[in-house]
Amino acid sequence: MLDPKKILNDFLGSNIPGVGTSVRDTAGKATQMAKDNPLAAGALAAILLGTGTGREVAGGALKLGGLAAVAGLAYKAYQNYQSGKAPAETAQAPANGELLPPPSDSGFDPQTAPQGEHEFALVLVRAMIAAARSDGMVDDAERARILEKLSLSGMNSDTQEFLNAELSAPVDVDALVAAAVTDEQKVELYTASRLAIDPKTRGERGYLDLLAGRLKLPDSLIDHIEATVSQAKVASPA
């Protein structure tokens, strides 16, 4: 059975590759880390899809599951945007402060999603996969390597089949945008996409700019999301 919330947690919690361990060992550690701290070591989507962010989500975000963490960061960025402060000013807050889930009446609470929490979690998973693919580096060989890791990590067959289909299908930005049915979900969609990657290439930056434009998010709000996500990430160990 496909569990979008678990996939999202796994996408936001993984070991950093390239540490001399086997694929099986690395996948096993990633799975356990995802269970212990869903946001403990960066975006699994970015790691598996070869974007190499080398970043970790830190501080209080570790206490929340993937869906609540995306909502919490999106809500925090939106609050900062509404405060009228400059993004650089809000980004100076301590990075290890506790990230709280959004209030139930804020429109950011996943449990209040009009299409259902399960369905919106699936939207965010698709958004993260699309962002992680934006550098154009996922060819057949890379996809086979990803699926091998997913198989060894203990993901069930339904999940593997879903991810394989998402990796093979063309990225449909219009469908992603249409799936965000509220203004708050549009902010969460961009936040999840930005969490998946640290844009270092023109393709990645161009994709995020395209997404922001299609979502019709104000530039100043995007700046606050960028500052909030960047503040929540710290450099991962070499």
C-alpha positions as CSV (number, residue, x, y, z in Angstrom):
1,M,0.0,0.0,0.0
2,L,1.3,3.4,-1.0
3,D,1.9,5.7,2.0
4,P,2.7,9.3,0.8
5,K,3.4,10.5,4.3
6,K,6.1,7.8,4.8
7,I,7.6,8.6,1.4
8,L,7.8,12.3,2.3
9,N,9.4,11.4,5.6
10,D,12.0,9.2,3.8
11,F,12.6,12.0,1.3
12,L,13.5,14.3,4.1
13,G,15.6,11.9,6.1
14,S,18.6,10.0,4.7
15,N,22.3,9.3,5.3
16,I,24.8,11.2,3.3
17,P,26.3,9.0,0.6
18,G,30.0,8.6,-0.3
19,V,31.1,7.5,3.2
20,G,32.7,4.2,2.1
21,T,29.8,1.9,3.1
22,S,28.0,-0.5,0.8
23,V,24.7,0.4,-0.9
24,R,22.9,-2.0,1.5
25,D,24.6,-0.4,4.6
26,T,23.9,3.1,3.4
27,A,20.3,2.3,2.6
28,G,19.8,0.6,5.9
29,K,21.2,3.5,7.8
30,A,19.1,5.9,5.8
31,T,15.9,3.9,6.6
32,Q,16.7,3.8,10.3
33,M,17.6,7.5,10.3
34,A,14.3,8.3,8.6
35,K,12.5,6.4,11.4
36,D,14.4,8.1,14.2
37,N,14.6,11.6,12.8
38,P,12.5,12.2,9.6
39,L,14.5,15.3,8.8
40,A,17.9,14.3,10.3
41,A,20.1,14.5,7.2
42,G,18.8,16.3,4.2
43,A,16.6,15.4,1.3
44,L,16.6,11.8,0.2
45,A,15.2,13.0,-3.2
46,A,18.2,15.2,-3.8
47,I,20.6,12.5,-2.6
48,L,19.1,9.6,-4.6
49,L,18.5,11.8,-7.7
50,G,22.1,13.0,-7.8
51,T,21.6,16.7,-7.1
52,G,24.2,16.5,-4.2
53,T,22.9,19.2,-2.0
54,G,25.2,18.3,0.9
55,R,22.9,20.0,3.3
56,E,21.0,18.9,6.4
57,V,17.8,20.2,7.9
58,A,18.7,21.0,11.5
59,G,17.4,22.2,14.8
60,G,13.8,22.0,15.9
61,A,12.8,20.6,12.5
62,L,14.1,17.3,13.6
63,K,11.2,16.9,15.9
64,L,8.6,17.0,13.2
65,G,7.6,14.5,10.5
66,G,8.1,15.4,6.9
67,L,4.6,16.8,6.1
68,A,4.5,18.8,9.4
69,A,8.0,20.1,8.8
70,V,7.2,21.4,5.3
71,A,4.0,23.0,6.7
72,G,6.0,24.5,9.6
73,L,8.7,26.0,7.4
74,A,6.1,27.3,4.9
75,Y,4.1,28.9,7.7
76,K,7.2,30.4,9.3
77,A,8.2,31.9,6.0
78,Y,4.7,33.3,5.4
79,Q,4.6,34.9,8.9
80,N,8.0,36.5,8.2
81,Y,6.7,37.8,4.9
82,Q,3.6,39.3,6.5
83,S,5.7,40.9,9.2
84,G,7.2,43.3,6.7
85,K,10.8,42.5,7.8
86,A,13.5,42.0,5.2
87,P,14.4,38.3,4.5
88,A,18.0,39.0,5.6
89,E,16.7,40.2,8.9
90,T,14.5,37.2,9.7
91,A,17.3,34.8,8.5
92,Q,19.5,36.1,11.4
93,A,17.4,34.2,14.0
94,P,19.1,31.2,15.6
95,A,19.1,28.1,13.3
96,N,18.6,25.7,16.2
97,G,15.3,27.2,17.4
98,E,12.3,24.9,17.7
99,L,10.2,24.6,14.6
100,L,6.5,24.4,15.6
101,P,3.7,22.9,13.5
102,P,1.4,25.5,12.1
103,P,-1.8,26.4,14.0
104,S,-4.9,24.4,13.0
105,D,-6.7,27.6,11.9
106,S,-3.8,28.9,9.8
107,G,-4.5,27.1,6.5
108,F,-1.1,25.4,6.7
109,D,-2.2,22.5,8.9
110,P,-1.9,19.3,6.8
111,Q,-5.0,17.8,8.5
112,T,-7.1,20.6,7.0
113,A,-6.1,20.1,3.4
114,P,-9.2,20.3,1.2
115,Q,-8.2,17.3,-0.9
116,G,-7.2,15.3,2.2
117,E,-3.9,14.9,4.0
118,H,-2.9,11.8,2.2
119,E,-3.5,13.3,-1.3
120,F,-1.6,16.5,-0.5
121,A,1.3,14.6,0.9
122,L,1.4,12.9,-2.5
123,V,1.5,16.3,-4.2
124,L,4.5,17.3,-2.1
125,V,6.3,14.1,-2.9
126,R,5.8,14.7,-6.6
127,A,7.0,18.3,-6.2
128,M,10.2,17.1,-4.6
129,I,10.9,14.5,-7.2
130,A,10.3,17.2,-10.0
131,A,12.6,19.6,-8.3
132,A,15.3,17.0,-7.8
133,R,15.0,16.1,-11.5
134,S,15.4,19.7,-12.7
135,D,19.1,19.4,-13.3
136,G,18.3,16.8,-16.0
137,M,20.7,14.2,-14.7
138,V,18.4,11.3,-14.3
139,D,19.1,8.9,-17.2
140,D,18.3,5.2,-17.4
141,A,21.5,4.2,-15.6
142,E,20.8,6.7,-12.8
143,R,17.2,5.6,-12.5
144,A,18.3,1.9,-12.2
145,R,20.7,2.9,-9.4
146,I,18.0,4.8,-7.6
147,L,15.6,1.9,-7.8
148,E,18.2,-0.5,-6.5
149,K,18.8,1.7,-3.5
150,L,15.0,2.0,-2.9
151,S,14.7,-1.7,-3.0
152,L,17.5,-2.3,-0.5
153,S,16.1,0.4,1.8
154,G,13.0,-1.7,2.5
155,M,10.4,0.4,0.6
156,N,7.5,-1.8,-0.5
157,S,6.7,-2.7,-4.1
158,D,3.8,-0.2,-4.4
159,T,6.2,2.6,-3.3
160,Q,8.9,1.5,-5.7
161,E,6.4,1.2,-8.6
162,F,5.1,4.7,-7.8
163,L,8.6,6.3,-7.7
164,N,9.7,4.5,-10.8
165,A,6.6,5.9,-12.6
166,E,7.4,9.4,-11.3
167,L,11.0,9.1,-12.4
168,S,9.9,8.0,-15.9
169,A,7.1,10.5,-16.5
170,P,7.7,14.0,-17.9
171,V,7.6,16.7,-15.2
172,D,4.2,18.4,-15.4
173,V,4.5,21.7,-13.7
174,D,0.9,22.7,-14.6
175,A,-0.4,19.6,-12.9
176,L,1.6,20.3,-9.8
177,V,0.4,23.9,-9.6
178,A,-3.2,22.8,-10.1
179,A,-2.9,20.3,-7.3
180,A,-2.2,23.2,-4.8
181,V,-5.7,24.3,-4.3
182,T,-5.2,27.0,-1.6
183,D,-2.8,29.9,-1.3
184,E,-1.2,28.2,1.7
185,Q,-0.6,25.0,-0.3
186,K,1.1,27.0,-3.0
187,V,3.6,28.2,-0.4
188,E,4.1,24.7,0.9
189,L,4.6,23.3,-2.6
190,Y,7.4,25.8,-3.3
191,T,8.8,25.2,0.1
192,A,9.0,21.4,-0.4
193,S,10.6,21.9,-3.8
194,R,13.2,24.2,-2.4
195,L,13.9,21.7,0.4
196,A,14.7,19.1,-2.1
197,I,17.5,21.0,-3.8
198,D,20.0,23.7,-3.2
199,P,19.9,25.3,-6.6
200,K,23.4,25.5,-8.0
201,T,22.8,25.1,-11.7
202,R,20.8,27.2,-14.1
203,G,18.4,24.3,-14.6
204,E,17.6,24.1,-10.9
205,R,17.3,27.8,-10.4
206,G,15.3,28.2,-13.6
207,Y,12.9,25.5,-12.5
208,L,12.3,27.1,-9.1
209,D,11.8,30.5,-10.8
210,L,9.3,28.9,-13.2
211,L,7.5,27.2,-10.4
212,A,7.2,30.4,-8.4
213,G,5.8,32.2,-11.4
214,R,3.3,29.5,-12.1
215,L,2.2,29.6,-8.5
216,K,1.9,33.4,-8.7
217,L,3.9,33.8,-5.5
218,P,5.2,37.4,-4.8
219,D,9.0,37.8,-5.2
220,S,9.2,39.0,-1.6
221,L,7.5,35.9,-0.3
222,I,9.8,33.7,-2.4
223,D,12.7,35.6,-0.8
224,H,11.4,34.7,2.7
225,I,10.9,31.0,1.8
226,E,14.5,31.0,0.5
227,A,15.8,32.6,3.7
228,T,13.8,30.3,5.9
229,V,14.8,27.1,4.2
230,S,18.5,28.2,4.0
231,Q,18.4,29.0,7.7
232,A,16.9,25.5,8.4
233,K,19.8,23.8,6.6
234,V,23.4,23.4,7.8
235,A,26.4,22.1,5.9
236,S,26.6,18.3,6.2
237,P,29.8,16.5,7.2
238,A,32.3,15.8,4.5
